[in-house]
Each structure stands twice: as C-alpha cells, then as structure tokens.
C-alpha cells in the first residue's frame, strides 16, 4: 500500500514539474515585460521571505537585518557588472577606487560573490548580537542594517554614495530569479528536514531544553544567521539585475517590514506558506493599482478611488486574512499532496452529508 502511494506521489510530482516548466516557458515567451517583472519580483521576495523565515520562523530569533544583507548583494552585482567603459559616467563626482575600477565579472559570479559577502557580514555581526534575545536582538540587527546602508551612502569611490549606480546589465527573462528561487526552496526543504533543521526547531521551541539535549545554541544560531545572510545577498543581487539601477534609499529599514509581512502572512515556519504569501503581497499590490485611479460608476465619480487608496484596500484584506488565519495561511504546515488529499476528502464528506445522493458517484 505504501509502495503504491509513493509511486503515485512520484507521478504527481513529475506531472507538476512538467506543467511548471511548460508554464514558465510560455510566460517567458508570451507575457509582457510588465507581467514578467511582477513574476521576477515575486521570486525575489520569495527568496527574501525564506531567508527571513529561516531566522524568525524556524530558529525562533527576531531579526530585522534583511535589508542590510540585501544591499550588500545588490551592490556587489552593481559594482562588478557595470561595463568598465561607462563607469566614468556613473562615478562622475569622484572616480572609482582604482583597485576595483577595472574589475569586471559576469552576473553569476557577482551574484555568488554578493551572497558570500553578505554571509561574511552576517558572521561578523552575529558574534556580538546573537547572544541577545527578543526585542534586543531585533533592535541590534536593525541598527546594523542601517549602519550598512549609511556606510554605502558615504563610500563615494566604491558605491557612488547617495547617487547610486546605474547601467547595471539587467535581464527581462524570468529564468534567473525563478531558477534561484526554486534552488533556494529545494535547499530550504532539505535543510529543514536535516539534523540542523531539527536543531533549529528545537531552539525555537525551547532553548533551555535544546541545550540540555546537547545542541550548541550559539553555533546553530550563527549557522542559521549566516545562511540567511547568504540567501538575502542572493536576493539583493537579483534585485539589482532586475532593476538595472540601485541607490541606498532602496534599502531603508521599511523594506524589512515587507519581508516580515510575508512570513507572518504565510506562516512562521512554513516554506510553502512563505512562497504563497510572497506572490499574494507582491502581485496583490500591483493588481490593486486600479484602486489608485479615478473611478466613475453610473455617471457618479467615487471620491475614495485616488492615489494611495490601494494601500487602504490591501491593509483591510490583510487584516481579514489575519483574523481568519491567526497563524498565517499555512501556520507551520507545508503544502503537500497529503494535505491536498485530506482537504479534498473533508470537502467531499461535507457535500455527501448535505446530499447523500452524491455518494457513489451520484447513484442512489
């Protein structure tokens, strides 16, 4: 019985993978630039959500430093992928630092470099702050995030200061962001199911009990923090490749609240919930732009529909979701064939209870 069920699950997974690849190929070839931009942003926000959920949701720490790590990855791509012959146009107030002025690398190595630099920064920041807990840890990581942003604002010969960096080679296709998001998701599933993932969850549930069981708290917290920093750096690198231009104001601490919203909405400790909520938040804000435009109904101009009203509508929708799903859309569960099958059985049982004639395919 179990062997038959495993075979059915493999078949369903293969069908899902084939359908997803076909859908992505169709989207990349036929969708508009605007639609592909939304898909790319959804993928980046999914990566950032997973990065933050690893710390906050699975390890139980309260960190607000994601925007700073994202900035490191973004600037790594911006500095090293801008063509050498146009750097004088970008750094026109002060020339670029001579040691890096002639270094040019491709997007992939720059993205990996950005991830490693973010991981190193997370390692250096983690030593003084990971001994803190709760709100103190949140304030400390938020402070370091702002320090990183302000440092980039003042490093004129490296980051071009407050002017930012333009002429970053950008891409319109969805393969880079979506591909990295898929790899990140698979990595997260494997990590959480490993012994390290179980240790993270043990720390989240009870640090004293976890330490009593022989788990090194500082080592596992640091590991979670560094991996999260690497993922955030990759997300920032992809954001730079999507936008084609960056500046320090894009990485204000308010950006971290968007990622916090995603993991709370999807479920603290749910990978699939984070992915679902990243699509809802990113695409939902774009779809609701209709609320920012004047609306005339039956010849009467509705005064509420004006610029900024979409945020009011979006906030109301989020409040409704939180009221009905207090632990997020998925809680700590993961979307699986078993979960979908059980949901289908419950819905079918409800309909049969209302109409017994439905039992047995409708025959009485």
C-alpha positions as YAML, in Angstrom:
chain: A
units: angstrom
residues:
- id: 1
  name: UNK
  ca: [0.00, 0.00, 0.00]
- id: 2
  name: UNK
  ca: [2.78, 2.42, 0.95]
- id: 3
  name: UNK
  ca: [4.77, 1.49, -2.17]
- id: 4
  name: UNK
  ca: [1.71, 2.21, -4.35]
- id: 5
  name: UNK
  ca: [1.21, 5.55, -2.61]
- id: 6
  name: UNK
  ca: [4.89, 6.53, -3.12]
- id: 7
  name: UNK
  ca: [4.61, 5.66, -6.80]
- id: 8
  name: UNK
  ca: [1.51, 7.83, -7.15]
- id: 9
  name: UNK
  ca: [3.28, 10.73, -5.41]
- id: 10
  name: UNK
  ca: [6.28, 10.44, -7.77]
- id: 11
  name: UNK
  ca: [3.96, 10.53, -10.79]
- id: 12
  name: UNK
  ca: [2.15, 13.58, -9.43]
- id: 13
  name: UNK
  ca: [5.46, 15.34, -8.76]
- id: 14
  name: UNK
  ca: [6.68, 14.64, -12.30]
- id: 15
  name: UNK
  ca: [3.43, 15.98, -13.75]
- id: 16
  name: UNK
  ca: [3.72, 19.09, -11.58]
- id: 17
  name: UNK
  ca: [7.34, 19.70, -12.65]
- id: 18
  name: UNK
  ca: [6.49, 19.26, -16.35]
- id: 19
  name: UNK
  ca: [3.48, 21.58, -16.07]
- id: 20
  name: UNK
  ca: [5.54, 24.20, -14.22]
- id: 21
  name: UNK
  ca: [8.34, 24.15, -16.82]
- id: 22
  name: UNK
  ca: [5.81, 24.45, -19.65]
- id: 23
  name: UNK
  ca: [4.08, 27.34, -17.88]
- id: 24
  name: UNK
  ca: [7.38, 29.15, -17.31]
- id: 25
  name: UNK
  ca: [8.40, 28.72, -20.96]
- id: 26
  name: UNK
  ca: [5.03, 30.08, -22.07]
- id: 27
  name: UNK
  ca: [5.27, 33.02, -19.63]
- id: 28
  name: UNK
  ca: [8.80, 33.89, -20.72]
- id: 29
  name: UNK
  ca: [7.91, 33.83, -24.41]
- id: 30
  name: UNK
  ca: [4.43, 35.36, -24.43]
- id: 31
  name: UNK
  ca: [3.92, 37.57, -21.37]
- id: 32
  name: UNK
  ca: [4.52, 41.31, -21.44]
- id: 33
  name: UNK
  ca: [7.54, 42.99, -19.87]
- id: 34
  name: UNK
  ca: [5.32, 44.24, -17.03]
- id: 35
  name: UNK
  ca: [3.98, 40.76, -16.24]
- id: 36
  name: UNK
  ca: [7.45, 39.22, -16.30]
- id: 37
  name: UNK
  ca: [8.68, 41.99, -14.00]
- id: 38
  name: UNK
  ca: [5.98, 41.05, -11.47]
- id: 39
  name: UNK
  ca: [6.96, 37.35, -11.67]
- id: 40
  name: UNK
  ca: [10.61, 38.27, -11.13]
- id: 41
  name: UNK
  ca: [9.75, 40.43, -8.11]
- id: 42
  name: UNK
  ca: [7.62, 37.61, -6.68]
- id: 43
  name: UNK
  ca: [10.61, 35.28, -6.99]
- id: 44
  name: UNK
  ca: [12.97, 37.75, -5.28]
- id: 45
  name: UNK
  ca: [10.51, 38.38, -2.45]
- id: 46
  name: UNK
  ca: [10.10, 34.62, -2.04]
- id: 47
  name: UNK
  ca: [13.88, 34.28, -1.60]
- id: 48
  name: UNK
  ca: [13.94, 37.14, 0.90]
- id: 49
  name: UNK
  ca: [10.95, 35.70, 2.74]
- id: 50
  name: UNK
  ca: [12.63, 32.30, 3.03]
- id: 51
  name: UNK
  ca: [15.81, 33.98, 4.21]
- id: 52
  name: UNK
  ca: [13.97, 35.80, 6.99]
- id: 53
  name: UNK
  ca: [11.77, 32.82, 7.86]
- id: 54
  name: UNK
  ca: [14.86, 30.68, 8.46]
- id: 55
  name: UNK
  ca: [15.84, 33.01, 11.32]
- id: 56
  name: UNK
  ca: [12.48, 34.17, 12.64]
- id: 57
  name: UNK
  ca: [10.23, 31.22, 11.85]
- id: 58
  name: UNK
  ca: [12.42, 28.13, 12.13]
- id: 59
  name: UNK
  ca: [15.11, 29.20, 14.60]
- id: 60
  name: UNK
  ca: [12.91, 31.46, 16.72]
- id: 61
  name: UNK
  ca: [15.11, 34.56, 16.66]
- id: 62
  name: UNK
  ca: [13.71, 38.02, 15.97]
- id: 63
  name: UNK
  ca: [16.00, 39.59, 13.36]
- id: 64
  name: UNK
  ca: [15.32, 42.72, 11.31]
- id: 65
  name: UNK
  ca: [18.56, 42.97, 9.36]
- id: 66
  name: UNK
  ca: [17.50, 41.55, 5.98]
- id: 67
  name: UNK
  ca: [17.58, 44.91, 4.14]
- id: 68
  name: UNK
  ca: [21.26, 45.40, 5.01]
- id: 69
  name: UNK
  ca: [22.30, 41.97, 3.73]
- id: 70
  name: UNK
  ca: [20.20, 42.52, 0.63]
- id: 71
  name: UNK
  ca: [22.06, 45.79, 0.00]
- id: 72
  name: UNK
  ca: [25.44, 44.04, 0.15]
- id: 73
  name: UNK
  ca: [24.40, 41.54, -2.54]
- id: 74
  name: UNK
  ca: [22.89, 44.26, -4.72]
- id: 75
  name: UNK
  ca: [25.98, 46.48, -4.57]
- id: 76
  name: UNK
  ca: [28.29, 43.52, -5.30]
- id: 77
  name: UNK
  ca: [26.47, 42.99, -8.60]
- id: 78
  name: UNK
  ca: [26.25, 46.72, -9.29]
- id: 79
  name: UNK
  ca: [29.96, 47.41, -8.71]
- id: 80
  name: UNK
  ca: [31.40, 44.49, -10.65]
- id: 81
  name: UNK
  ca: [28.99, 44.04, -13.57]
- id: 82
  name: UNK
  ca: [28.76, 47.64, -14.81]
- id: 83
  name: UNK
  ca: [30.84, 47.84, -18.03]
- id: 84
  name: UNK
  ca: [34.25, 49.39, -17.44]
- id: 85
  name: UNK
  ca: [33.86, 51.90, -20.29]
- id: 86
  name: UNK
  ca: [30.78, 53.55, -18.71]
- id: 87
  name: UNK
  ca: [31.98, 53.67, -15.12]
- id: 88
  name: UNK
  ca: [33.32, 57.20, -15.61]
- id: 89
  name: UNK
  ca: [29.76, 58.31, -16.40]
- id: 90
  name: UNK
  ca: [28.48, 56.69, -13.22]
- id: 91
  name: UNK
  ca: [31.27, 57.88, -10.90]
- id: 92
  name: UNK
  ca: [31.40, 61.44, -12.24]
- id: 93
  name: UNK
  ca: [31.73, 63.24, -8.88]
- id: 94
  name: UNK
  ca: [34.65, 61.13, -7.68]
- id: 95
  name: UNK
  ca: [36.46, 58.45, -9.72]
- id: 96
  name: UNK
  ca: [36.01, 54.83, -8.77]
- id: 97
  name: UNK
  ca: [38.51, 53.29, -6.37]
- id: 98
  name: UNK
  ca: [41.50, 52.25, -8.58]
- id: 99
  name: UNK
  ca: [41.75, 48.75, -7.05]
- id: 100
  name: UNK
  ca: [38.31, 47.79, -8.39]
- id: 101
  name: UNK
  ca: [37.91, 50.28, -11.25]
- id: 102
  name: UNK
  ca: [38.95, 47.78, -13.93]
- id: 103
  name: UNK
  ca: [37.50, 44.58, -12.45]
- id: 104
  name: UNK
  ca: [34.54, 43.26, -14.43]
- id: 105
  name: UNK
  ca: [32.84, 39.90, -13.89]
- id: 106
  name: UNK
  ca: [29.65, 38.24, -15.12]
- id: 107
  name: UNK
  ca: [26.33, 38.23, -13.31]
- id: 108
  name: UNK
  ca: [26.54, 34.68, -11.90]
- id: 109
  name: UNK
  ca: [29.94, 35.06, -10.17]
- id: 110
  name: UNK
  ca: [28.91, 38.55, -9.00]
- id: 111
  name: UNK
  ca: [25.70, 37.13, -7.52]
- id: 112
  name: UNK
  ca: [27.61, 34.35, -5.72]
- id: 113
  name: UNK
  ca: [30.16, 36.93, -4.52]
- id: 114
  name: UNK
  ca: [27.33, 39.07, -3.18]
- id: 115
  name: UNK
  ca: [25.94, 36.08, -1.32]
- id: 116
  name: UNK
  ca: [29.32, 35.28, 0.25]
- id: 117
  name: UNK
  ca: [29.96, 38.91, 1.23]
- id: 118
  name: UNK
  ca: [26.54, 39.02, 2.89]
- id: 119
  name: UNK
  ca: [27.31, 35.75, 4.70]
- id: 120
  name: UNK
  ca: [30.62, 37.18, 5.95]
- id: 121
  name: UNK
  ca: [28.84, 40.32, 7.16]
- id: 122
  name: UNK
  ca: [26.26, 38.12, 8.92]
- id: 123
  name: UNK
  ca: [29.08, 36.17, 10.57]
- id: 124
  name: UNK
  ca: [30.78, 39.35, 11.81]
- id: 125
  name: UNK
  ca: [27.51, 40.88, 13.02]
- id: 126
  name: UNK
  ca: [26.36, 37.61, 14.58]
- id: 127
  name: UNK
  ca: [29.18, 37.44, 17.12]
- id: 128
  name: UNK
  ca: [28.09, 40.45, 19.17]
- id: 129
  name: UNK
  ca: [24.31, 40.30, 18.60]
- id: 130
  name: UNK
  ca: [23.29, 36.63, 18.67]
- id: 131
  name: UNK
  ca: [23.77, 36.47, 22.43]
- id: 132
  name: UNK
  ca: [20.82, 38.85, 22.69]
- id: 133
  name: UNK
  ca: [17.21, 37.71, 22.59]
- id: 134
  name: UNK
  ca: [13.80, 39.00, 21.59]
- id: 135
  name: UNK
  ca: [13.36, 42.73, 21.06]
- id: 136
  name: UNK
  ca: [17.00, 43.44, 21.89]
- id: 137
  name: UNK
  ca: [18.15, 41.23, 19.02]
- id: 138
  name: UNK
  ca: [15.64, 42.90, 16.68]
- id: 139
  name: UNK
  ca: [16.90, 46.39, 17.58]
- id: 140
  name: UNK
  ca: [20.56, 45.35, 17.24]
- id: 141
  name: UNK
  ca: [20.11, 43.74, 13.80]
- id: 142
  name: UNK
  ca: [18.00, 46.69, 12.64]
- id: 143
  name: UNK
  ca: [20.78, 49.03, 13.77]
- id: 144
  name: UNK
  ca: [23.45, 47.07, 11.88]
- id: 145
  name: UNK
  ca: [21.23, 47.11, 8.78]
- id: 146
  name: UNK
  ca: [21.09, 50.90, 8.94]
- id: 147
  name: UNK
  ca: [24.86, 51.06, 9.53]
- id: 148
  name: UNK
  ca: [25.42, 49.08, 6.32]
- id: 149
  name: UNK
  ca: [23.10, 51.40, 4.36]
- id: 150
  name: UNK
  ca: [24.73, 54.55, 5.74]
- id: 151
  name: UNK
  ca: [28.20, 53.14, 5.00]
- id: 152
  name: UNK
  ca: [27.18, 52.59, 1.38]
- id: 153
  name: UNK
  ca: [25.83, 56.14, 1.29]
- id: 154
  name: UNK
  ca: [29.23, 57.53, 2.32]
- id: 155
  name: UNK
  ca: [31.59, 55.25, 0.37]
- id: 156
  name: UNK
  ca: [31.64, 57.58, -2.62]
- id: 157
  name: UNK
  ca: [34.52, 55.95, -4.52]
- id: 158
  name: UNK
  ca: [33.11, 52.43, -4.10]
- id: 159
  name: UNK
  ca: [29.30, 52.75, -4.16]
- id: 160
  name: UNK
  ca: [28.95, 56.24, -5.72]
- id: 161
  name: UNK
  ca: [27.39, 57.42, -2.48]
- id: 162
  name: UNK
  ca: [23.77, 58.64, -2.44]
- id: 163
  name: UNK
  ca: [23.68, 58.86, -6.25]
- id: 164
  name: UNK
  ca: [23.66, 55.09, -6.55]
- id: 165
  name: UNK
  ca: [24.84, 53.03, -9.51]
- id: 166
  name: UNK
  ca: [23.14, 52.81, -12.89]
- id: 167
  name: UNK
  ca: [23.91, 51.00, -16.16]
- id: 168
  name: UNK
  ca: [23.74, 47.64, -14.38]
- id: 169
  name: UNK
  ca: [23.21, 44.96, -17.06]
- id: 170
  name: UNK
  ca: [19.60, 43.91, -16.50]
- id: 171
  name: UNK
  ca: [17.61, 40.94, -17.74]
- id: 172
  name: UNK
  ca: [13.99, 40.76, -18.85]
- id: 173
  name: UNK
  ca: [13.68, 36.96, -18.75]
- id: 174
  name: UNK
  ca: [12.33, 35.13, -15.73]
- id: 175
  name: UNK
  ca: [14.87, 32.30, -15.64]
- id: 176
  name: UNK
  ca: [17.40, 33.88, -13.28]
- id: 177
  name: UNK
  ca: [15.03, 34.94, -10.45]
- id: 178
  name: UNK
  ca: [12.70, 31.96, -10.75]
- id: 179
  name: UNK
  ca: [15.59, 29.50, -11.09]
- id: 180
  name: UNK
  ca: [17.35, 30.83, -8.00]
- id: 181
  name: UNK
  ca: [14.03, 30.86, -6.11]
- id: 182
  name: UNK
  ca: [13.46, 27.17, -6.98]
- id: 183
  name: UNK
  ca: [17.00, 26.20, -5.91]
- id: 184
  name: UNK
  ca: [16.58, 28.18, -2.68]
- id: 185
  name: UNK
  ca: [13.25, 26.49, -1.95]
- id: 186
  name: UNK
  ca: [14.67, 22.99, -2.51]
- id: 187
  name: UNK
  ca: [17.68, 23.85, -0.34]
- id: 188
  name: UNK
  ca: [15.37, 25.09, 2.43]
- id: 189
  name: UNK
  ca: [13.31, 21.88, 2.37]
- id: 190
  name: UNK
  ca: [16.46, 19.75, 2.57]
- id: 191
  name: UNK
  ca: [17.94, 21.93, 5.33]
- id: 192
  name: UNK
  ca: [14.82, 21.88, 7.49]
- id: 193
  name: UNK
  ca: [14.48, 18.10, 7.16]
- id: 194
  name: UNK
  ca: [18.13, 17.58, 8.15]
- id: 195
  name: UNK
  ca: [19.53, 17.31, 11.66]
- id: 196
  name: UNK
  ca: [20.39, 21.00, 11.53]
- id: 197
  name: UNK
  ca: [16.78, 21.86, 10.72]
- id: 198
  name: UNK
  ca: [15.55, 19.79, 13.65]
- id: 199
  name: UNK
  ca: [18.05, 21.59, 15.88]
- id: 200
  name: UNK
  ca: [16.76, 24.96, 14.63]
- id: 201
  name: UNK
  ca: [13.20, 23.95, 15.52]
- id: 202
  name: UNK
  ca: [14.29, 22.70, 18.93]
- id: 203
  name: UNK
  ca: [15.90, 26.06, 19.67]
- id: 204
  name: UNK
  ca: [12.71, 27.79, 18.54]
- id: 205
  name: UNK
  ca: [10.53, 25.72, 20.85]
- id: 206
  name: UNK
  ca: [12.68, 25.84, 23.99]
- id: 207
  name: UNK
  ca: [16.31, 26.98, 24.16]
- id: 208
  name: UNK
  ca: [16.90, 25.53, 27.62]
- id: 209
  name: UNK
  ca: [15.58, 22.10, 26.64]
- id: 210
  name: UNK
  ca: [17.55, 22.20, 23.37]
- id: 211
  name: UNK
  ca: [20.77, 23.00, 25.22]
- id: 212
  name: UNK
  ca: [20.05, 20.23, 27.72]
- id: 213
  name: UNK
  ca: [19.80, 17.81, 24.78]
- id: 214
  name: UNK
  ca: [23.32, 18.75, 23.68]
- id: 215
  name: UNK
  ca: [22.55, 21.34, 20.98]
- id: 216
  name: UNK
  ca: [25.14, 24.11, 20.77]
- id: 217
  name: UNK
  ca: [22.88, 27.18, 20.78]
- id: 218
  name: UNK
  ca: [25.38, 29.76, 19.56]
- id: 219
  name: UNK
  ca: [26.74, 27.51, 16.80]
- id: 220
  name: UNK
  ca: [23.30, 26.74, 15.36]
- id: 221
  name: UNK
  ca: [22.07, 30.32, 15.71]
- id: 222
  name: UNK
  ca: [25.17, 31.51, 13.88]
- id: 223
  name: UNK
  ca: [24.71, 28.90, 11.16]
- id: 224
  name: UNK
  ca: [21.10, 29.97, 10.65]
- id: 225
  name: UNK
  ca: [22.11, 33.65, 10.60]
- id: 226
  name: UNK
  ca: [24.92, 33.13, 8.08]
- id: 227
  name: UNK
  ca: [22.80, 31.01, 5.71]
- id: 228
  name: UNK
  ca: [20.03, 33.60, 5.92]
- id: 229
  name: UNK
  ca: [22.55, 36.34, 5.12]
- id: 230
  name: UNK
  ca: [23.79, 34.42, 2.07]
- id: 231
  name: UNK
  ca: [20.26, 33.98, 0.77]
- id: 232
  name: UNK
  ca: [19.46, 37.66, 1.36]
- id: 233
  name: UNK
  ca: [22.60, 38.64, -0.55]
- id: 234
  name: UNK
  ca: [21.49, 36.49, -3.49]
- id: 235
  name: UNK
  ca: [18.08, 38.16, -3.37]
- id: 236
  name: UNK
  ca: [19.67, 41.61, -3.42]
- id: 237
  name: UNK
  ca: [21.88, 40.60, -6.37]
- id: 238
  name: UNK
  ca: [18.81, 39.51, -8.32]
- id: 239
  name: UNK
  ca: [17.02, 42.75, -7.44]
- id: 240
  name: UNK
  ca: [19.91, 44.76, -8.89]
- id: 241
  name: UNK
  ca: [19.77, 42.66, -12.06]
- id: 242
  name: UNK
  ca: [16.04, 43.23, -12.39]
- id: 243
  name: UNK
  ca: [16.01, 46.98, -11.79]
- id: 244
  name: UNK
  ca: [19.26, 47.90, -13.55]
- id: 245
  name: UNK
  ca: [19.94, 50.70, -11.06]
- id: 246
  name: UNK
  ca: [20.25, 50.89, -7.27]
- id: 247
  name: UNK
  ca: [20.78, 53.50, -4.59]
- id: 248
  name: UNK
  ca: [20.90, 53.40, -0.76]
- id: 249
  name: UNK
  ca: [17.31, 54.65, -0.35]
- id: 250
  name: UNK
  ca: [16.02, 51.37, -1.79]
- id: 251
  name: UNK
  ca: [17.28, 49.56, 1.31]
- id: 252
  name: UNK
  ca: [15.65, 51.55, 4.10]
- id: 253
  name: UNK
  ca: [14.62, 49.58, 7.20]
- id: 254
  name: UNK
  ca: [10.99, 49.74, 5.99]
- id: 255
  name: UNK
  ca: [11.94, 47.19, 3.32]
- id: 256
  name: UNK
  ca: [12.49, 44.62, 6.07]
- id: 257
  name: UNK
  ca: [8.88, 45.09, 7.19]
- id: 258
  name: UNK
  ca: [7.70, 43.89, 3.78]
- id: 259
  name: UNK
  ca: [9.57, 40.61, 4.31]
- id: 260
  name: UNK
  ca: [8.25, 40.37, 7.86]
- id: 261
  name: UNK
  ca: [4.73, 40.82, 6.49]
- id: 262
  name: UNK
  ca: [5.31, 37.96, 4.04]
- id: 263
  name: UNK
  ca: [6.43, 35.43, 6.65]
- id: 264
  name: UNK
  ca: [3.71, 36.41, 9.14]
- id: 265
  name: UNK
  ca: [1.03, 36.20, 6.45]
- id: 266
  name: UNK
  ca: [2.30, 32.87, 5.08]
- id: 267
  name: UNK
  ca: [3.08, 31.30, 8.43]
- id: 268
  name: UNK
  ca: [6.12, 31.49, 10.69]
- id: 269
  name: UNK
  ca: [7.88, 28.22, 9.99]
- id: 270
  name: UNK
  ca: [6.26, 27.32, 6.66]
- id: 271
  name: UNK
  ca: [8.26, 27.28, 3.42]
- id: 272
  name: UNK
  ca: [5.29, 26.87, 1.11]
- id: 273
  name: UNK
  ca: [3.35, 29.49, 3.09]
- id: 274
  name: UNK
  ca: [6.17, 31.98, 2.54]
- id: 275
  name: UNK
  ca: [6.13, 31.38, -1.22]
- id: 276
  name: UNK
  ca: [2.34, 31.73, -1.42]
- id: 277
  name: UNK
  ca: [2.32, 34.95, 0.63]
- id: 278
  name: UNK
  ca: [5.19, 36.46, -1.40]
- id: 279
  name: UNK
  ca: [3.04, 36.08, -4.52]
- id: 280
  name: UNK
  ca: [-0.03, 37.49, -2.74]
- id: 281
  name: UNK
  ca: [1.82, 40.53, -1.37]
- id: 282
  name: UNK
  ca: [3.85, 41.36, -4.49]
- id: 283
  name: UNK
  ca: [1.24, 40.66, -7.15]
- id: 284
  name: UNK
  ca: [-1.64, 41.88, -4.97]
- id: 285
  name: UNK
  ca: [-0.15, 45.34, -4.60]
- id: 286
  name: UNK
  ca: [0.18, 45.55, -8.39]
- id: 287
  name: UNK
  ca: [-3.31, 44.25, -9.13]
- id: 288
  name: UNK
  ca: [-4.82, 46.74, -6.69]
- id: 289
  name: UNK
  ca: [-3.38, 49.72, -8.58]
- id: 290
  name: UNK
  ca: [-6.84, 50.06, -10.08]
- id: 291
  name: UNK
  ca: [-7.87, 51.49, -6.70]
- id: 292
  name: UNK
  ca: [-5.41, 54.37, -7.20]
- id: 293
  name: UNK
  ca: [-7.17, 55.52, -10.36]
- id: 294
  name: UNK
  ca: [-10.36, 57.65, -10.52]
- id: 295
  name: UNK
  ca: [-13.49, 55.52, -10.87]
- id: 296
  name: UNK
  ca: [-16.84, 56.58, -12.32]
- id: 297
  name: UNK
  ca: [-19.82, 54.30, -11.68]
- id: 298
  name: UNK
  ca: [-23.29, 55.03, -13.13]
- id: 299
  name: UNK
  ca: [-22.12, 58.51, -14.01]
- id: 300
  name: UNK
  ca: [-21.05, 59.27, -10.43]
- id: 301
  name: UNK
  ca: [-17.42, 59.90, -9.52]
- id: 302
  name: UNK
  ca: [-16.41, 57.81, -6.47]
- id: 303
  name: UNK
  ca: [-14.17, 60.07, -4.35]
- id: 304
  name: UNK
  ca: [-12.42, 57.23, -2.45]
- id: 305
  name: UNK
  ca: [-10.52, 56.00, -5.50]
- id: 306
  name: UNK
  ca: [-7.43, 58.16, -5.56]
- id: 307
  name: UNK
  ca: [-3.64, 57.64, -5.33]
- id: 308
  name: UNK
  ca: [-2.80, 55.69, -2.15]
- id: 309
  name: UNK
  ca: [-6.23, 54.09, -1.73]
- id: 310
  name: UNK
  ca: [-4.88, 50.69, -2.82]
- id: 311
  name: UNK
  ca: [-2.82, 50.53, 0.38]
- id: 312
  name: UNK
  ca: [-6.02, 51.00, 2.39]
- id: 313
  name: UNK
  ca: [-7.73, 48.18, 0.48]
- id: 314
  name: UNK
  ca: [-4.67, 45.94, 0.79]
- id: 315
  name: UNK
  ca: [-4.44, 46.59, 4.54]
- id: 316
  name: UNK
  ca: [-8.10, 45.67, 5.01]
- id: 317
  name: UNK
  ca: [-7.60, 42.44, 3.08]
- id: 318
  name: UNK
  ca: [-4.52, 41.58, 5.18]
- id: 319
  name: UNK
  ca: [-6.45, 42.25, 8.39]
- id: 320
  name: UNK
  ca: [-9.22, 39.93, 7.21]
- id: 321
  name: UNK
  ca: [-6.72, 37.16, 6.44]
- id: 322
  name: UNK
  ca: [-5.02, 37.56, 9.83]
- id: 323
  name: UNK
  ca: [-8.37, 37.44, 11.63]
- id: 324
  name: UNK
  ca: [-9.37, 34.18, 9.92]
- id: 325
  name: UNK
  ca: [-5.86, 32.68, 9.86]
- id: 326
  name: UNK
  ca: [-4.26, 33.74, 13.14]
- id: 327
  name: UNK
  ca: [-1.13, 31.65, 12.48]
- id: 328
  name: UNK
  ca: [-0.85, 32.64, 8.84]
- id: 329
  name: UNK
  ca: [-2.19, 30.92, 5.74]
- id: 330
  name: UNK
  ca: [-0.23, 27.72, 6.36]
- id: 331
  name: UNK
  ca: [0.78, 28.02, 10.01]
- id: 332
  name: UNK
  ca: [3.69, 25.61, 10.40]
- id: 333
  name: UNK
  ca: [2.33, 23.16, 7.79]
- id: 334
  name: UNK
  ca: [3.67, 22.58, 4.32]
- id: 335
  name: UNK
  ca: [1.67, 22.27, 1.13]
- id: 336
  name: UNK
  ca: [1.76, 18.60, 0.07]
- id: 337
  name: UNK
  ca: [-0.24, 16.01, -1.82]
- id: 338
  name: UNK
  ca: [-1.31, 14.53, 1.50]
- id: 339
  name: UNK
  ca: [-2.63, 17.89, 2.69]
- id: 340
  name: UNK
  ca: [-4.50, 18.46, -0.57]
- id: 341
  name: UNK
  ca: [-5.89, 14.91, -0.48]
- id: 342
  name: UNK
  ca: [-7.14, 15.30, 3.08]
- id: 343
  name: UNK
  ca: [-8.72, 18.65, 2.21]
- id: 344
  name: UNK
  ca: [-10.50, 17.06, -0.76]
- id: 345
  name: UNK
  ca: [-11.80, 14.23, 1.41]
- id: 346
  name: UNK
  ca: [-13.13, 16.67, 4.00]
- id: 347
  name: UNK
  ca: [-14.89, 18.76, 1.37]
- id: 348
  name: UNK
  ca: [-16.36, 15.65, -0.25]
- id: 349
  name: UNK
  ca: [-17.60, 14.39, 3.11]
- id: 350
  name: UNK
  ca: [-19.31, 17.74, 3.73]
- id: 351
  name: UNK
  ca: [-21.14, 17.62, 0.41]
- id: 352
  name: UNK
  ca: [-22.16, 13.99, 0.92]
- id: 353
  name: UNK
  ca: [-23.50, 14.86, 4.36]
- id: 354
  name: UNK
  ca: [-25.68, 17.57, 2.79]
- id: 355
  name: UNK
  ca: [-26.70, 15.41, -0.17]
- id: 356
  name: UNK
  ca: [-26.30, 11.62, 0.41]
- id: 357
  name: UNK
  ca: [-27.17, 11.02, -3.26]
- id: 358
  name: UNK
  ca: [-23.66, 12.19, -4.15]
- id: 359
  name: UNK
  ca: [-22.16, 9.09, -2.53]
- id: 360
  name: UNK
  ca: [-21.02, 6.52, -5.06]
- id: 361
  name: UNK
  ca: [-20.81, 8.96, -7.97]
- id: 362
  name: UNK
  ca: [-24.37, 10.22, -7.67]
- id: 363
  name: UNK
  ca: [-26.20, 6.85, -7.89]
- id: 364
  name: UNK
  ca: [-28.79, 6.05, -5.22]
...
